[in-house]
Amino acid sequence: MNLDLTGRRVFVSGSTRGIGYAVAAACAGEGASVVLNGRTEEKVSGAVTRLRKAVPGANVDGISANMSDPEEVSALLGRLGPVDILVNNVGVFDVAPFFEVTDDQWSHYFDVNVMSAVRLSRSLLGGMIDRGWGRIIFTGTESAIDVPVDMVHYGATKAAALALGNGLAKLTRGTAVTVNTVLAGPTYSDGVAEAVEGIASARGVPPEDLTSSLVRESSLLQRFIDPEEVADVVTFLASPRSSAINGSAIRADGGVLPTII
């Protein structure tokens, strides 16, 4: 299917690796011009080089910024200019007991997982509406629906981001702009891979054995999801082909959530 992204300009926050990079690569492969983002120039430059090799002829650029820092986000927006498609992908997660997560850590989670999307969307959504077309997609998680007891801070902030996306969609009533969220299930991103490898090394077991043991019982796939599988759903929502979908949370969770919808 031709997703008709040629000529569209895409910005993906947190896209030097993992799901964000996979989304950027998928959009570039569909003919869109893509702007990558990461915290450092080194990471962004490396990702840009990697993507240009992966998708020959792709129009790829990058802007570094720490998305938890309002001043850096403001500077990024000053350089970015208008975009047709915004993918609010950047996020942080870890496993920690609720009683040990400090106020500062909660604030950091809100800054990255919620406020980065607030700041980007506040700046870019109006231009999409004025120009008559646009897409905002949030990379969400099933943990926003079924909050893990050992990741309350993560699930709560991602639930807030899910609510943000739903509210923003209501601002697009009667336009050709849409705002949607993809609820990704447990995905074997670079961050997860690093965590698994670290734990496996500490336990003295092969990483693949630990990975298999971490697959949740409720998963219908009975495996981790690949970042590219999530990226395919995001890229479809970024395209004109998804014009009837707005204000929705689309599941790409591998059947982890037990609910019908």
C-alpha positions as CSV (number, residue, x, y, z in Angstrom):
1,M,0.0,0.0,0.0
2,N,1.3,3.4,-0.9
3,L,0.8,5.6,2.2
4,D,1.1,8.9,0.2
5,L,3.8,10.4,2.5
6,T,5.9,11.9,-0.3
7,G,6.4,15.6,0.4
8,R,5.3,15.4,4.0
9,R,7.7,16.6,6.8
10,V,7.9,14.5,9.9
11,F,9.4,15.1,13.3
12,V,9.9,12.2,15.7
13,S,11.0,13.0,19.3
14,G,13.4,10.5,20.9
15,S,14.3,8.9,17.5
16,T,17.9,7.9,17.6
17,R,17.0,4.3,18.4
18,G,14.2,1.9,19.3
19,I,10.6,2.6,18.2
20,G,11.3,6.3,17.4
21,Y,14.1,5.3,15.0
22,A,11.9,2.6,13.4
23,V,9.1,5.1,12.9
24,A,11.5,7.6,11.3
25,A,12.9,4.9,9.0
26,A,9.4,3.7,8.0
27,C,8.3,7.3,7.2
28,A,11.5,7.9,5.2
29,G,10.9,4.7,3.3
30,E,7.4,6.1,2.3
31,G,9.0,9.2,0.9
32,A,8.6,11.7,3.8
33,S,11.4,14.0,4.9
34,V,12.3,13.2,8.4
35,V,13.8,15.1,11.3
36,L,15.4,13.0,14.0
37,N,15.9,13.9,17.7
38,G,18.0,12.8,20.5
39,R,19.7,14.3,23.6
40,T,23.2,14.8,22.1
41,E,24.6,15.9,18.8
42,E,26.7,12.7,18.6
43,K,23.6,10.5,19.0
44,V,21.6,12.5,16.5
45,S,24.5,12.6,13.9
46,G,25.0,8.8,14.2
47,A,21.3,8.1,13.7
48,V,21.0,10.4,10.7
49,T,24.0,8.7,9.1
50,R,22.5,5.3,9.9
51,L,19.1,6.2,8.4
52,R,20.6,7.7,5.2
53,K,22.4,4.4,4.7
54,A,19.3,2.3,5.4
55,V,17.0,4.4,3.1
56,P,19.2,5.6,0.2
57,G,18.1,9.0,-1.1
58,A,16.0,9.8,2.0
59,N,15.7,13.4,3.1
60,V,16.9,13.1,6.7
61,D,18.0,15.8,9.2
62,G,18.3,15.9,13.0
63,I,18.1,18.3,15.9
64,S,19.5,17.5,19.4
65,A,17.6,18.6,22.5
66,N,16.9,17.3,25.9
67,M,13.1,17.0,25.8
68,S,12.7,17.4,29.6
69,D,14.2,20.9,29.4
70,P,11.8,23.6,28.4
71,E,14.5,25.9,27.1
72,E,16.0,23.2,24.9
73,V,12.6,22.3,23.5
74,S,12.0,26.0,22.7
75,A,15.3,26.2,20.9
76,L,14.5,23.1,19.0
77,L,11.2,24.5,17.9
78,G,12.9,27.7,16.8
79,R,15.0,25.6,14.4
80,L,12.4,23.0,13.4
81,G,9.8,25.2,11.7
82,P,6.5,23.7,10.4
83,V,5.9,20.0,10.2
84,D,3.0,18.0,8.8
85,I,3.4,15.0,11.1
86,L,4.5,15.1,14.8
87,V,5.3,11.8,16.5
88,N,5.4,12.3,20.3
89,N,7.6,9.3,21.0
90,V,10.2,10.3,23.6
91,G,9.7,8.6,26.9
92,V,11.5,7.2,29.9
93,F,10.7,4.1,32.0
94,D,12.2,1.9,34.7
95,V,11.1,-0.5,37.4
96,A,11.0,0.9,40.9
97,P,8.9,0.4,44.0
98,F,6.3,3.1,44.4
99,F,7.5,4.0,47.9
100,E,11.1,4.7,46.7
101,V,10.2,7.1,43.8
102,T,11.0,10.6,44.8
103,D,9.2,13.9,43.9
104,D,12.1,14.9,41.7
105,Q,11.8,11.6,39.8
106,W,8.1,12.0,39.4
107,S,8.7,15.5,38.0
108,H,11.3,14.1,35.6
109,Y,8.8,11.5,34.3
110,F,6.1,14.1,33.8
111,D,8.6,16.4,32.0
112,V,9.7,13.7,29.5
113,N,6.5,11.6,29.1
114,V,3.9,14.4,29.3
115,M,5.3,17.9,29.1
116,S,7.5,17.2,26.1
117,A,4.3,16.4,24.1
118,V,2.5,19.4,25.5
119,R,5.2,21.8,24.4
120,L,5.6,20.3,20.9
121,S,1.9,19.9,20.3
122,R,1.2,23.4,21.6
123,S,3.6,24.8,19.1
124,L,2.9,22.7,16.1
125,L,-0.8,21.8,16.1
126,G,-2.1,25.3,15.3
127,G,0.0,25.4,12.1
128,M,-1.4,22.0,11.0
129,I,-5.0,23.3,11.5
130,D,-4.2,26.6,9.6
131,R,-2.6,24.7,6.7
132,G,-5.5,22.3,6.5
133,W,-3.8,18.9,7.1
134,G,-1.7,17.3,9.8
135,R,-1.1,14.3,12.1
136,I,-0.1,14.0,15.7
137,I,0.7,10.5,16.9
138,F,1.6,9.5,20.5
139,T,3.7,6.4,21.1
140,G,1.8,5.1,24.1
141,T,1.8,1.9,26.0
142,E,-0.6,-0.7,27.4
143,S,0.8,0.3,30.8
144,A,-1.3,3.4,30.6
145,I,-4.4,1.1,30.7
146,D,-3.1,-1.6,33.0
147,V,-0.7,0.2,35.3
148,P,2.1,-2.1,36.5
149,V,2.5,-2.2,40.3
150,D,6.3,-1.8,40.0
151,M,6.0,1.0,37.4
152,V,3.3,3.2,38.8
153,H,5.2,6.4,37.9
154,Y,5.6,5.3,34.3
155,G,2.0,4.1,33.9
156,A,0.5,7.2,35.5
157,T,2.5,9.6,33.3
158,K,1.6,7.6,30.1
159,A,-2.0,7.6,31.2
160,A,-1.8,11.4,31.3
161,A,-0.2,11.4,27.8
162,L,-3.1,9.2,26.6
163,A,-5.6,11.8,28.0
164,L,-3.6,14.6,26.4
165,G,-3.9,13.0,23.0
166,N,-7.6,12.5,23.3
167,G,-8.1,16.1,24.4
168,L,-6.0,17.5,21.5
169,A,-8.1,15.5,19.0
170,K,-11.2,17.4,20.1
171,L,-9.4,20.6,19.0
172,T,-9.3,19.3,15.4
173,R,-13.1,18.9,14.9
174,G,-14.1,19.4,11.3
175,T,-10.5,19.6,10.0
176,A,-8.2,17.2,8.2
177,V,-5.9,17.0,11.2
178,T,-6.0,14.0,13.4
179,V,-4.5,13.0,16.8
180,N,-4.2,9.4,17.8
181,T,-2.2,7.2,20.2
182,V,-0.7,3.8,19.5
183,L,-0.8,1.6,22.6
184,A,2.4,-0.5,22.2
185,G,2.8,-3.7,24.2
186,P,6.1,-5.0,25.6
187,T,8.6,-4.1,22.8
188,Y,12.2,-5.3,22.5
189,S,13.6,-1.8,22.0
190,D,17.3,-1.0,22.5
191,G,16.6,0.2,26.1
192,V,14.8,-3.1,26.9
193,A,17.6,-5.1,25.3
194,E,20.3,-3.3,27.3
195,A,18.3,-4.0,30.5
196,V,17.9,-7.6,29.7
197,E,21.5,-8.0,28.8
198,G,22.6,-6.4,32.0
199,I,20.3,-8.6,34.2
200,A,21.4,-11.7,32.2
201,S,25.0,-10.9,32.7
202,A,24.5,-10.4,36.5
203,R,22.7,-13.7,36.7
204,G,25.1,-15.6,34.5
205,V,22.4,-16.7,32.0
206,P,22.0,-16.3,28.3
207,P,20.0,-13.1,27.3
208,E,17.7,-15.1,25.1
209,D,16.7,-17.4,28.0
210,L,15.9,-14.4,30.2
211,T,14.0,-12.8,27.4
212,S,11.7,-15.8,27.0
213,S,11.0,-15.9,30.8
214,L,10.0,-12.2,30.7
215,V,7.2,-12.7,28.2
216,R,4.0,-12.0,30.0
217,E,1.4,-14.8,30.5
218,S,-1.4,-12.7,29.0
219,S,0.5,-12.1,25.8
220,L,-1.2,-13.7,22.8
221,L,1.9,-13.4,20.7
222,Q,4.0,-15.0,23.4
223,R,7.0,-13.0,22.4
224,F,8.3,-9.4,22.6
225,I,7.1,-7.1,19.8
226,D,9.7,-5.7,17.4
227,P,10.0,-1.9,17.2
228,E,9.2,-2.1,13.4
229,E,5.9,-3.7,14.2
230,V,4.8,-0.7,16.2
231,A,6.3,1.7,13.7
232,D,4.1,0.2,10.9
233,V,1.0,1.1,12.9
234,V,2.3,4.6,13.6
235,T,3.2,5.2,10.0
236,F,-0.2,4.2,8.8
237,L,-1.8,6.7,11.3
238,A,0.6,9.3,10.0
239,S,-0.7,8.8,6.4
240,P,-3.7,10.2,4.6
241,R,-5.0,6.6,4.5
242,S,-6.0,6.9,8.2
243,S,-8.2,9.9,7.7
244,A,-11.3,8.3,9.5
245,I,-9.3,7.7,12.7
246,N,-9.2,10.5,15.2
247,G,-9.1,10.7,19.0
248,S,-8.4,6.9,19.1
249,A,-6.1,4.7,21.1
250,I,-5.0,1.9,18.7
251,R,-3.7,-1.2,20.3
252,A,-0.4,-2.8,19.1
253,D,0.0,-4.7,22.3
254,G,0.3,-8.3,21.1
255,G,-2.8,-9.2,23.0
256,V,-1.5,-8.4,26.4
257,L,-4.6,-6.4,27.4
258,P,-7.4,-8.8,28.2
259,T,-10.2,-6.3,27.3
260,I,-12.3,-6.5,24.1
261,I,-11.6,-2.8,23.3
